[in-house]
Amino acid sequence: MAGEDLLRTALERLADPVSGKDIVSAGRVSGIVLRSAQAGLVLAVDGLSPHDAKTMEARVDAALRSVPGVEGARIITTAERGDAPQGPHPTAPAPLPEIRHIVAVGSGKGGVGKSTVAANLAVSLASQGLKVGLLDADIYGPSVPMLMGRQERLTLREKLIQPAEVHGLKAVSMGAMTDPDRAVVWRGPMASSALMQMLTQTQWGPLDVLVVDLPPGTGDIQLTMAQKVPLAGAVIVSTPQDLALIDAKKAVAMFGKVGVPVLGMIENMSTFHCPNCGHESHIFGHGGAEQAAKAMGLPFLGVIPLEMAIREASDAGTPVALRDDPAGNAFRRIAVQVMAALKETRHATDVR
Ligand SMILES: Nc1ncnc2c1ncn2[C@@H]1O[C@H](COP(=O)(O)OP(=O)(O)OP(=O)(O)O)[C@@H](O)[C@H]1O
């Protein structure tokens, strides 16, 4: 029997006090992993009092550790109503004294290249000698493992998540907890509770900047995350298309609503230079994000061209920001702008 099946069998011996079934059949357990003698899973504690949730967590911990070959266990608790026993108060940002700036990368619309920008921004900042972390909070479509070329599962040491050290930075992804072929279907409070635990229970060490790749859109999940994570600021990625820009403006408004400074906008998939004839075309338009930023009184942080090389480098797990070419330079220029915007924000708000 495979290690993860042994874990499941051990968990099936635990009764669920609410449904009377075992906790696996009751649907309380997901994302079971076993790697390097460390077991991990997500435990839903809905309907349990804080005391009963703690008791269940302890029983799950003991059950996992009873399996031969398991040396440690990491349990991430979630609750749909947001009443997980761990984690901060819903409206109080988690204290993260080792992290100087947390920067969220958001977008109003999916598919505009938010994750590509987040990963390349993080790599560019690391290439400037900064200590950088990258947290993939895009719970429904985590893409950082692919973009960074590391698909491994979560590893734990002394109950703390160990980030993958890759391309000069430390990366943690919800994708590391889940089967890459299966989308995680979690409701908002469960997702934000799991995310907060990944944020606060990862051994980041001292960081200058933590880049957070948010899920696309402006729903409750993003709003809650923007409230719970002590963000220094947000950058908004958009294509130049009108439709994407309408949604990008909603994202700007959402951050404004919760008092998170918007550091600026980035236009992705801007000009396309034909690699064969050199002809310049504007497949999704051009300049729209800069105009929108201006209209909203926000800084414009720069443009990223639409390039096959960017897509290929992303698919290969070697971000284009590692290269000394025009696309790599575009990301490095944006990273400089982001750092400058962060300094201004700190000055303006006297450090949030
Ligand atoms: N500038 C670019 N040039 C070429 N391809 C790009 C560029 N930016 C992103 N892509 C490609 O577009 C696709 C979508 O990008 P990405 O996953 O980063 O978007 P996203 O906004 O994070 O999407 P979602 O959040 O909906 O998952 C990927 O295949 C990526 O490689």
The ligand as an SDF file (V2000), in Angstrom:
LIG
                    3D

 31 33  0  0  0  0  0  0  0  0999 V2000
    3.8770   38.7020  -22.0490 N   0  0  0  0  0  0  0  0  0  0  0  0
    3.5240   37.4870  -22.4080 C   0  0  0  0  0  0  0  0  0  0  0  0
    3.8550   36.9890  -23.6230 N   0  0  0  0  0  0  0  0  0  0  0  0
    3.4800   35.7300  -23.9850 C   0  0  0  0  0  0  0  0  0  0  0  0
    2.7840   34.9000  -23.2230 N   0  0  0  0  0  0  0  0  0  0  0  0
    2.4370   35.3320  -21.9850 C   0  0  0  0  0  0  0  0  0  0  0  0
    2.7920   36.6360  -21.5200 C   0  0  0  0  0  0  0  0  0  0  0  0
    2.2970   36.7680  -20.2570 N   0  0  0  0  0  0  0  0  0  0  0  0
    1.6890   35.6120  -19.9540 C   0  0  0  0  0  0  0  0  0  0  0  0
    1.7520   34.7480  -20.9830 N   0  0  0  0  0  0  0  0  0  0  0  0
    1.1690   33.4040  -21.0750 C   0  0  0  0  0  0  0  0  0  0  0  0
   -0.2550   33.5620  -20.9110 O   0  0  0  0  0  0  0  0  0  0  0  0
   -0.7870   32.4850  -20.1610 C   0  0  0  0  0  0  0  0  0  0  0  0
   -1.5160   33.0280  -18.9510 C   0  0  0  0  0  0  0  0  0  0  0  0
   -0.5520   33.6290  -18.0820 O   0  0  0  0  0  0  0  0  0  0  0  0
   -0.6760   33.5250  -16.5020 P   0  0  0  0  0  0  0  0  0  0  0  0
   -0.9560   32.1250  -16.0520 O   0  0  0  0  0  0  0  0  0  0  0  0
    0.4980   34.2110  -15.9250 O   0  0  0  0  0  0  0  0  0  0  0  0
   -1.9770   34.3940  -16.3090 O   0  0  0  0  0  0  0  0  0  0  0  0
   -2.8360   34.6730  -14.9910 P   0  0  0  0  0  0  0  0  0  0  0  0
   -3.3820   36.0350  -15.1430 O   0  0  0  0  0  0  0  0  0  0  0  0
   -2.0270   34.3840  -13.7790 O   0  0  0  0  0  0  0  0  0  0  0  0
   -3.9660   33.6260  -15.1520 O   0  0  0  0  0  0  0  0  0  0  0  0
   -4.9270   33.0130  -14.0190 P   0  0  0  0  0  0  0  0  0  0  0  0
   -4.7440   33.8080  -12.7920 O   0  0  0  0  0  0  0  0  0  0  0  0
   -6.2680   33.1030  -14.6300 O   0  0  0  0  0  0  0  0  0  0  0  0
   -4.4450   31.6090  -13.8250 O   0  0  0  0  0  0  0  0  0  0  0  0
    0.4000   31.5750  -19.8280 C   0  0  0  0  0  0  0  0  0  0  0  0
    0.4680   30.5740  -20.8090 O   0  0  0  0  0  0  0  0  0  0  0  0
    1.6120   32.4920  -19.9470 C   0  0  0  0  0  0  0  0  0  0  0  0
    2.8120   31.7940  -20.2900 O   0  0  0  0  0  0  0  0  0  0  0  0
  1  2  1  0
  2  3  1  0
  2  7  2  0
  3  4  2  0
  4  5  1  0
  5  6  2  0
  6  7  1  0
  6 10  1  0
  7  8  1  0
  8  9  2  0
  9 10  1  0
 10 11  1  0
 11 12  1  0
 11 30  1  0
 12 13  1  0
 13 14  1  0
 13 28  1  0
 14 15  1  0
 15 16  1  0
 16 17  2  0
 16 18  1  0
 16 19  1  0
 19 20  1  0
 20 21  2  0
 20 22  1  0
 20 23  1  0
 23 24  1  0
 24 25  2  0
 24 26  1  0
 24 27  1  0
 28 29  1  0
 28 30  1  0
 30 31  1  0
M  END
$$$$
